[in-house]
Amino acid sequence: QVQLVESGGGLVQAGGSLRLSCAASGSIFSINGMGWYRQAPGKQRELVAHITSGGRTNYADSVKGRFTISRSIGKNTLVLQMNTLKPEDTAVYYCNAETTMHDYWGQGTQVTVSS
């Protein structure tokens, strides 16, 4: 079992920055890739950024050059640095951890960007 707890969301003006963190606990040795997803009202959940166990990263086109994903060497903390935020970035952001047997999700953290 893996438990994920996100933090760092909030309200920010367009052009501002936020830093999201995800603390993993439990069987963290079993985690392979990790990622951040988001879901805006009335829309499907979408991938924002992903990082493999080897450190390779992948970003949604809409956030490339603005967001940076990173994880601690011990795999127990995942971070999403979000810069130059836009109103369309408003969503609930979820942390995801992939294991061989199961995907785990955090409870989500709200990010609201005002224009």
C-alpha positions in Angstrom: 0.0 0.0 0.0 1.1 3.5 -0.8 -0.4 6.6 0.7 -0.1 10.0 -1.1 -0.8 13.4 0.5 -0.7 16.6 -1.7 -0.2 20.1 -0.4 0.6 23.5 -1.8 -2.5 24.4 -3.7 -4.3 27.7 -3.4 -5.4 30.9 -5.1 -2.9 32.9 -7.2 -3.1 35.6 -9.8 -2.3 34.9 -13.5 1.4 35.0 -14.0 2.1 33.9 -10.5 3.7 30.7 -9.2 2.8 27.8 -7.0 4.7 24.7 -5.7 2.8 21.5 -5.2 4.2 18.7 -3.1 3.2 15.1 -2.7 4.4 13.1 0.3 4.4 9.3 -0.3 4.4 6.8 2.6 4.0 3.1 3.0 5.6 0.8 0.4 7.5 3.5 -1.4 10.1 1.0 -2.5 7.4 -0.4 -4.9 6.8 2.9 -6.7 8.0 3.2 -10.3 6.8 6.3 -12.1 5.0 9.2 -10.5 2.9 11.9 -12.0 0.7 14.9 -11.6 -2.8 15.0 -13.1 -5.5 17.6 -13.0 -9.2 17.8 -13.4 -11.1 20.9 -14.2 -14.9 21.2 -13.7 -16.8 19.4 -16.4 -13.6 17.9 -17.9 -11.8 14.6 -17.8 -8.7 14.1 -15.7 -5.6 14.8 -17.7 -1.9 14.1 -17.3 0.1 17.3 -16.5 3.6 15.8 -15.9 5.2 12.5 -15.4 8.6 11.3 -14.1 10.0 7.8 -14.4 12.1 6.0 -11.7 15.1 6.9 -13.8 14.2 10.6 -13.9 12.9 10.9 -17.4 10.2 13.6 -17.6 7.2 14.1 -19.8 4.9 17.1 -19.9 1.5 18.0 -21.4 2.0 20.5 -24.3 0.0 23.1 -22.4 2.5 23.3 -19.5 5.8 22.8 -21.2 8.3 25.5 -20.3 6.1 26.6 -17.4 5.9 23.6 -15.1 8.7 21.4 -13.7 8.3 18.0 -12.1 10.9 16.5 -9.7 11.1 13.8 -7.1 13.4 13.0 -4.2 16.1 10.3 -4.5 14.2 8.3 -1.9 11.0 8.6 -4.0 9.0 9.8 -1.1 8.4 13.3 -2.3 7.1 14.5 -5.6 7.1 18.2 -6.5 5.5 20.2 -9.2 6.8 23.8 -9.6 4.3 25.8 -11.6 5.3 29.2 -13.0 3.5 31.7 -15.2 0.2 30.3 -14.2 -2.8 30.9 -16.4 -6.6 30.8 -15.6 -6.9 27.7 -17.7 -4.6 25.9 -15.2 -7.4 26.1 -12.6 -8.2 22.6 -11.5 -7.9 20.0 -8.8 -4.4 18.5 -9.0 -3.8 14.9 -8.1 -0.6 13.0 -7.3 -0.2 9.5 -8.8 2.2 6.7 -8.0 2.5 3.7 -10.2 3.5 0.2 -8.9 3.6 -3.1 -10.7 0.2 -4.1 -9.2 -1.7 -0.9 -8.7 -1.9 2.9 -9.3 -2.4 5.1 -6.2 -3.9 8.5 -6.0 -3.8 11.4 -3.5 -6.9 13.2 -2.4 -6.2 16.2 -4.6 -5.4 19.9 -4.0 -7.2 22.8 -5.5 -5.4 25.3 -7.7 -7.2 28.4 -8.7 -5.7 31.1 -11.0 -7.5 34.4 -11.2 -7.3 36.6 -14.3 
